[in-house]
């Protein structure tokens, strides 16, 4: 029976879902880091909000953990990279509090425009300072949205309802999606130059940290007003204070801060600054929704293998999971194989599905394949972000399906297109759900990927196999498996050697120096 730990406050209804589905559930709120590390090995699932920090150290201790479920959208309290490396699925509930957070951003923008908190305080203190609180209209003003995902799109919709002009900066926003939303996609500098109001709705990453800093704030329209309901750290608070004091920024409304809980802040007490205590998701409806959603999602994964709203893996329904999972692994391995052998700039990736696999939900397979291709050259890419990252860099993704061809019931073929060439690799699932490579560069092969391998392209000339074996043996390199294919007698050949340990630079150089060798590469899986 799966076992789940709930380490942050969740609705009793969410706890009931786990128990009704037959999952043993413990509720232990307020654990210290040491306490969490001590007990986490006994759990298969961890349900959290924002308080629990799922660090690499916690994940290292979590020997049996399969899934972390975040009741909410932000997962900066989870080391997703470490989780992925350990095979732990990280889920969130991106839609449960989207409307609530978007509404809070709009509320703060309206309050900022009309100085409502300060006017309320003044009036209730017995003053009648009608002329002091001169506001501005939102009508016909330009709203700049930094990050136009789920929440940003809702904010855009509400702002359009207020008859604002909306421009957005988001590398993953396609021109087609921008047209659909009725907004204009721009680069960051243009947004800064044009926006009367700026609202942030992007995750906190190395690339987005301090996206509004002294330099970028200096590029804004003088008198801009800034709203942040996303994450503390997106705005350099010290630079913002200076911009507020100089008048470059007319006002700011913050729901999130670099340090939370924010008992003290350099923003507190400044004129025309509104601060709220991270209330973006704090409505009864949102809190209940995200708790119920995360309980359902985690239960479906632990009991059926279904994956919904995963940060580090594409979605797979409960019905698809048993059949799809082996092909996800195959697609990723094909991508990793091709990606490590591609040295030119990639223009396109084609994935063709033939036979029974073509009847499945191939989107997760394509995401896995693209992730594999990009991983050797792009840090941090995963199966969720891979396709968007590829398209953002102008890499065309093509996906085709067709009926059975050849000897195999199902095959997956991946082709990498560059300015210089096209190279393909194909694979199939063998008995025991084992992925195998069956063709490389149109040369028939048959091998499984192992942690350490040598790829060698050579001329099909006598003596090559003996020379290679002697060289590796003399260097103390143990050969686990050996596979050789050729296009024709005496033509081009490909040799795949699985070895027990990584081949050294010196040995690799010696392999390249063999007279029959055209190219040699180390591969790691």
KAFENMO-V427639 format. One record per helix or strand of 2 or more residues. SS is the DSSP state (@ for helix, = for strand). FROM is the first residue (numbers start at 0). TO is the last residue. Records with the same first field share a line. If there is no record, write none. Layout:
SS = FROM-TO ; FROM-TO
This chain:
= = 2-5 ; 23-26 ; 44-47 ; 66-69 ; 88-90 ; 141-145 ; 164-168 ; 183-184 ; 196-199 ; 223-227 ; 248-253 ; 272-274 ; 345-354 ; 395-401 ; 409-417 ; 421-429 ; 433-439 ; 442-446 ; 451-458 ; 478-485 ; 491-498 ; 516-523
@ = 11-19 ; 32-41 ; 55-60 ; 79-84 ; 97-113 ; 115-123 ; 149-160 ; 174-180 ; 187-193 ; 213-217 ; 236-245 ; 283-303 ; 320-339 ; 355-358 ; 362-374 ; 385-391 ; 463-473 ; 504-512
